[in-house]
Amino acid sequence: MQGGGSHIGHESLADAVDAPREWSINQRLDTIERVLFALARAQGVDPDAAAP
């Protein structure tokens, strides 16, 4: 096994952001938002909390 780090499937993420089929801009932005919220939660950050 090479690298030893975790692999998050960057090809899948790139496909979601790149939208291999014809997605509207709203669908693309929604996908990006969901990915960012999931990453924040994985790091213990509450993305729904208001910033100071």
C-alpha positions in Angstrom: 0.0 0.0 0.0 1.4 3.4 -1.0 1.2 6.6 0.9 -0.4 5.4 4.1 -2.9 8.3 4.2 -6.6 8.1 3.8 -8.0 8.1 0.3 -11.2 10.0 0.0 -11.9 9.1 -3.7 -10.8 12.4 -5.3 -12.0 11.1 -8.7 -15.5 10.8 -7.4 -15.4 14.2 -5.8 -14.0 15.7 -9.0 -16.8 14.0 -11.0 -19.4 15.4 -8.6 -18.0 19.0 -9.0 -17.3 18.6 -12.7 -20.8 17.2 -13.3 -20.2 14.6 -16.0 -23.8 15.0 -17.1 -25.6 18.2 -17.7 -26.4 19.5 -14.2 -27.8 23.0 -13.6 -25.6 25.5 -11.6 -28.0 25.0 -8.7 -27.4 21.3 -8.6 -23.6 21.8 -8.8 -23.7 24.3 -6.0 -25.9 22.1 -3.9 -23.4 19.2 -4.3 -20.5 21.4 -3.4 -22.3 22.7 -0.3 -23.1 19.1 0.8 -19.5 18.1 0.4 -18.2 21.1 2.3 -20.7 20.5 5.1 -19.7 16.8 5.3 -16.0 17.8 5.5 -16.7 20.3 8.3 -18.7 17.8 10.3 -15.9 15.2 9.9 -13.5 17.7 11.4 -15.9 18.4 14.4 -17.1 21.8 13.1 -20.8 22.6 13.2 -21.5 24.2 9.8 -24.9 25.4 10.9 -23.4 27.5 13.8 -23.2 31.2 13.2 -19.7 32.6 12.8 -18.6 35.1 15.5 
